[in-house]
């Protein structure tokens, strides 16, 4: 059964392998160019640390003009790979056989429907996971080579960086391929399954982004305090992201600017503004920062969400094959 599944999908698998090698070679070429630029401009320290020091500003800007936008374009293209794999690997997998009737041969060779499903699904899902994992590592080597001089200036939780790093791309890929598989079994029509996969993935990713905006705020944060008027230095995020800001009263309760807005508008100088805050009982400002140390926790949650849905969909696929007349 495994050999038959390989024979039926060998052209697709060989194409995936070739595209993966080409993608890795391209990313390593970009990384090599970045490292050469960094070495030529003595930017090693700027890459490792914050780039606000005087000696880093000019070379970092030059590096950004050369590579930052390009890296974002590469990330954007990479972000489409899960749905591409779902459309072309998952959608036609069962739909083509059910549509053409060739599944009858497999199911008359003492092969149960469940085994047929598991073997064929594995032939699609496992290579897709491998491709995405390899390319994710290669892309991360590019991102990390640029360090704080590249897209990491915006932190690990910047949407495009988060979606194309760590475990999340694998979770998205498994979800997309499984959606294609189930839609192919349900609809028995290849084009419909491929189009449905594209739409379903887009809807799921939009819902996932919305859900992330909620659950990421539940992760532990670090509270950085500063003067009430916000005149203090901005916190060093170290790859993290700001979750929330606000004002604190002397008793530690939070408040807003609403109560002092009119007073601040009438204040003529900093001393008068400080008097406005004091009159309202506001003593400090705060910034809640989600540390970069929480990156892998957030990645695991995101992956488990999409992976868990994929597992449920696989069960639906098995049920459809076992219950429906083929």
Secondary structure as UniProt FT lines:
FT   HELIX           2..40
FT   TURN            41..42
FT   HELIX           44..48
FT   HELIX           54..63
FT   HELIX           64..68
FT   HELIX           69..79
FT   HELIX           81..85
FT   HELIX           86..90
FT   HELIX           91..100
FT   TURN            101..102
FT   HELIX           103..107
FT   HELIX           113..146
FT   HELIX           147..149
FT   HELIX           151..154
FT   TURN            156..157
FT   HELIX           159..163
FT   TURN            166..167
FT   HELIX           168..187
FT   HELIX           190..215
FT   HELIX           216..218
FT   STRAND          222..227
FT   TURN            228..229
FT   TURN            238..239
FT   STRAND          241..249
FT   TURN            250..251
FT   STRAND          254..255
FT   HELIX           257..259
FT   HELIX           261..266
FT   HELIX           270..279
FT   TURN            280..281
FT   STRAND          282..290
FT   HELIX           292..294
FT   HELIX           295..323
//
